[in-house]
Amino acid sequence: MVAAAMVCAALLWVAGCNWNGKPESDRQIQQQAQQTTEKAKVDAQKAAAQARVAAAEAEREAHDVAVGVKAALHNGKSAVDLNSASRADLETLPGVTATTARRIEAHRPYDTTHDLVKKGVVSEDEYGRIAGDVVVK
């Protein structure tokens, strides 16, 4: 009977210890699980944000390629280069006023046609109207 009690006591002691021999309370284990879960959640949110940024950039690049193809196929009308066109040439674009043409000139140089939107020169809607008629050289 004493031997059985000693075995039970030994089993209870072993059950209360973790792999390195140090007893941990349920509260400590719960806190560790909570911290690990919170870290994983933050990491997942960061990865999702990075994926959204990458997707948006890929969408813009695909749009710029499509605009370039459209401009190349345009009916004999040459596209207007945002970096070198005169104010008068810029005003031939759909919806571009003298004021908008001055803003386009003031924000040169452009790396892509979508820089018009990035730099706040025109809205996304305005850009959509002229995207097929402009290039950046």
N, C-alpha and C positions, 0 to 999 in steps of 0.2 A: 504494500500500500504506500509506503514512503517512497519507493522507487517510482511508482506511477505519478505521485504528486510532484516529484522532482522532474520527471519527463514533461508533465504538463507545464510546470513553471518554466522549463527551458524552452518549450515550444512557444509560450507566450512571449518570452524575452526575445526570441528570434523573430517572431512575427512583428514585434515593435521596432525592429531595426531595419535600416535600408541596406543596400549592397555594401556600403563602406563601414558598416558596423555602428553608425551613429543613429540613435533613435530620432525620428521626425514625427512631429505631431500632425494630425490631420489638417490643422490650420496651416502649417508650413507647406504641406503638399498642395493644398488648395491655392495658397498664395503663389506658389511657383507655377502652377497650372494657369492661373489667371494672368500672371506676368508674361508667360510664354504665349498665351493666346492673344493678349493685347499687342505684343510685339509682332506676331504674325499678321494681325489685322492691320497694323500701321504699314508693314511691308507690302501687304496686298494692295492697300490704298495707294501707296506710292507707285507701285507697278501699274495699276490701272490708270493713274494720272499720266504716267509716261507713255502708256499705250495710246491714250486719247490724243496727246500732243503729236505723237508719231503719225497717227491716222490722219489728223488734220493737215499736217505737213504733206503727207503723201497725196491727200485729196487736192491740195493747192497745186502741187507739182503736176499731177495728172491733168488738172484743169489748164495749167499753163501750156502743157504739151498739146492739148486739144485746141487751145486758142491758136497756137502756132501753126498747127495743121490747117485749121480753118482759114487763117490768114493766107497761107500759101496757096490754098485752093480758091481764094476769093476771085470773083469774076474780073480779072484783068486790072483791078484796082489795087494799087500798091498800098501796103500797110504804112501807117504813120509811125516813125521812130520817135518814141517818147524822149529820147536823149538829145535829138538833133533837130526835130521839126520846129519850124517857125510858129509863132503864135497864130498866124493866119491858117497854116496847115492844121494845127490843133483844133481850130474853130470849125473845120470841116467835119469833125467827128460828130456823131449823133448826140445832141444834147449838150455839147461843150460850148459854153459861153466864153466871152472875153475874160471874165473873171476866173473861170475854171482854167482856161488856157494859161493865164498868168500864174495860177497856183501850180500847174503842172511844171511850168518853167522854173519856178522858185524852188521846187523840191528835187530838182535834178542833182545827181544822176540816179538812174533806176537800174537795179540788177535784174528784175523781172517785171513784167507788166502788172502783176498783182501788187507790186510796191505802191501803186497809186492808192490802193485801199489801206495797205499797211501804214503808209505815211499820212493817212487821213486827207488825202487830196480829193478823193471822190468816195462816194458811198459804194457799197457792194452792188446796189441796183444800177447806179450810174456806170460802174465798171462793166457790168453785164451787157450794157448797151454798146460799149465801145471795144470790148475785149477782142472781138474778131478783126478789128480794124487797126490795132496797134501792135507794135513790136518793140523790142529793146535790142539795140545793137551795140 
